[in-house]
Amino acid sequence: MIDGMAIAAYLAAAVGGASGRWLNTQLDEAFSALTATVTRRLGRQPVEILSQNPDSIQARRRVATAIEREALIDEQFARELSEIRARLDQLDAPSVVAQLEQGGQVVVNNRGQVVGRDYISTNTNIDVPRPDDLSRAPAWAKACIWIGGAIAAVGFALFMSALFQHNAEPGTEFAIFAIGGGVMAVGQLGANTSTPRPRR
């Protein structure tokens, strides 16, 4: 069953976009195909009705009723409309229709940007660093992590060596390891609590 109101809304968007003004060529082709398919089966009247009354729900219902009536008796027409609607849905045409219904002249480009008469919406990259990304941590924090890691590694090696040599109390070695770990912890804390430097 064809949803006549959905098709009528897309057709109104195609008429509002004046066909050929969409920067997204795939979207333009899909709207043009819809207009051509409806016009071929029902003539120019649906397009003229929507051109004269683009925001009228009553006008859309008239067009929707005519489309549904024709689709019931013409399987090929119904199949073509279903395929075109699927293409438009995949191209995010509902958002275009929504913007048109808000009163803007909408243009959609190939990157998904929507430009209206009264506003411009552009893609915005939100810079959110990962918790484990230390590349933008303060220099002192990274230095603490590296130096602390080196001290801890040396302390761990000395601690293990003392154990193998049956040293009863490898206290000094463990202290070195602990100091290294503490320095690393300070560096990690600084990296986690400092504002990351912005990417260049």
C-alpha positions in Angstrom: 0.0 0.0 0.0 1.4 3.4 -1.1 1.5 6.1 1.6 0.0 8.9 -0.5 0.7 11.6 2.0 4.4 10.7 2.2 4.7 10.8 -1.6 2.8 14.1 -1.7 5.1 15.6 0.9 8.2 14.5 -1.2 6.5 15.9 -4.3 5.9 19.2 -2.5 9.6 19.2 -1.6 10.6 18.5 -5.2 8.4 21.4 -6.4 9.7 23.7 -3.6 13.2 22.8 -4.5 12.4 23.7 -8.1 14.3 20.6 -9.3 17.9 21.1 -10.1 18.7 23.4 -7.2 19.8 20.6 -4.9 23.6 20.4 -4.6 23.3 16.7 -3.8 23.0 15.2 -7.3 21.5 11.9 -6.0 18.8 13.8 -4.1 18.1 15.9 -7.1 17.8 12.9 -9.3 15.5 11.1 -6.9 13.2 14.2 -6.6 13.2 14.6 -10.4 12.4 10.9 -10.9 9.4 11.3 -8.5 8.1 14.3 -10.3 8.5 12.6 -13.7 6.8 9.4 -12.5 3.8 11.2 -11.0 3.5 13.5 -14.0 3.7 10.6 -16.5 0.8 8.9 -14.8 -1.4 11.8 -13.5 -0.4 14.7 -15.7 0.7 18.1 -14.5 -2.2 18.7 -12.2 -0.6 17.3 -9.0 2.5 19.4 -9.5 0.4 22.5 -10.3 -1.7 22.0 -7.2 1.3 21.7 -4.9 3.0 24.7 -6.7 0.0 26.9 -6.0 -0.5 25.6 -2.4 2.9 24.2 -1.2 2.0 24.4 2.5 -1.7 23.3 2.2 -2.5 20.0 3.9 -5.8 19.9 1.9 -3.8 20.2 -1.4 -1.5 17.4 -0.3 -4.5 15.2 0.6 -6.0 15.8 -2.9 -2.7 14.8 -4.5 -2.3 11.8 -2.1 -5.7 10.5 -2.9 -5.1 10.7 -6.6 -1.7 8.9 -6.2 -3.2 6.2 -4.0 -6.1 5.6 -6.4 -3.8 5.3 -9.4 -1.4 3.0 -7.5 -4.2 0.6 -6.6 -4.9 0.0 -10.3 -1.4 0.3 -11.6 1.1 -2.1 -10.1 4.0 -0.7 -12.1 3.2 2.9 -10.9 3.0 1.6 -7.3 6.4 -0.2 -7.6 8.1 2.8 -9.1 6.8 5.0 -6.3 8.0 2.5 -3.7 11.5 2.4 -5.2 11.8 6.2 -5.4 10.5 6.6 -1.8 13.1 4.1 -0.6 15.9 6.0 -2.4 14.7 9.3 -0.9 14.5 7.8 2.6 18.1 6.6 2.3 19.2 10.1 1.2 17.6 11.5 4.4 15.0 13.4 2.4 12.7 13.5 5.5 15.0 16.1 7.0 14.8 18.2 3.8 11.0 18.0 3.9 11.0 19.1 7.5 13.2 22.1 6.8 11.0 23.2 3.9 7.9 22.9 6.1 9.6 25.3 8.5 9.7 27.9 5.8 13.2 27.8 4.6 14.5 27.3 1.1 16.6 24.3 1.7 19.7 23.2 -0.2 21.4 19.9 0.7 24.9 19.2 -0.5 26.8 15.9 -0.8 28.2 16.2 2.7 24.8 16.4 4.3 25.0 20.1 5.1 21.7 21.9 5.1 21.5 25.6 4.2 18.3 27.5 4.8 17.2 30.9 3.9 17.5 32.2 7.5 20.3 30.1 8.8 23.4 28.1 7.8 24.1 24.7 9.4 27.6 23.3 8.9 29.4 20.2 10.1 31.0 20.8 13.4 33.8 18.5 14.7 33.6 18.3 18.5 37.1 17.7 19.8 36.7 15.2 22.6 39.9 13.5 23.6 40.0 9.9 24.7 40.8 9.2 28.3 43.9 7.2 27.3 45.1 9.8 24.9 48.2 11.4 26.5 49.5 13.1 23.4 47.8 16.4 24.4 48.6 16.2 28.1 50.8 19.0 29.6 54.5 18.5 29.1 55.2 18.2 32.8 52.6 15.4 33.2 54.1 13.5 30.3 57.6 14.0 31.8 56.4 12.6 35.2 54.9 9.6 33.5 58.0 8.8 31.5 60.5 9.5 34.3 58.3 7.7 36.9 58.0 4.7 34.6 61.7 4.5 34.2 62.3 4.8 37.9 59.7 2.2 38.6 61.1 -0.2 36.0 64.6 0.1 37.5 63.2 -0.3 41.0 61.2 -3.4 39.9 64.3 -4.9 38.3 66.4 -4.3 41.4 63.6 -5.7 43.6 63.4 -8.9 41.6 67.1 -9.3 41.5 67.3 -8.9 45.3 64.6 -11.6 45.7 66.5 -14.0 43.5 69.7 -13.3 45.5 67.8 -14.2 48.6 68.1 -10.7 50.0 65.9 -10.9 53.2 64.8 -7.3 53.1 64.9 -5.7 49.6 63.5 -2.5 51.2 65.6 0.0 49.2 64.7 -1.6 45.9 61.0 -1.6 46.8 61.3 2.1 47.8 62.7 2.9 44.4 59.9 1.1 42.7 57.3 2.9 44.9 58.8 6.3 44.2 58.6 5.6 40.5 55.0 4.6 40.8 54.2 7.7 42.8 55.8 10.0 40.2 53.8 8.2 37.5 50.6 8.6 39.4 51.2 12.3 39.8 51.8 12.6 36.0 48.7 10.5 35.2 46.6 12.6 37.6 47.8 15.8 36.0 47.1 14.5 32.5 43.5 13.5 33.5 42.7 16.7 35.2 44.3 19.3 32.9 42.6 20.8 29.9 43.9 19.0 26.8 45.7 21.1 24.3 43.6 21.7 21.1 44.6 19.9 18.0 46.3 22.0 15.3 
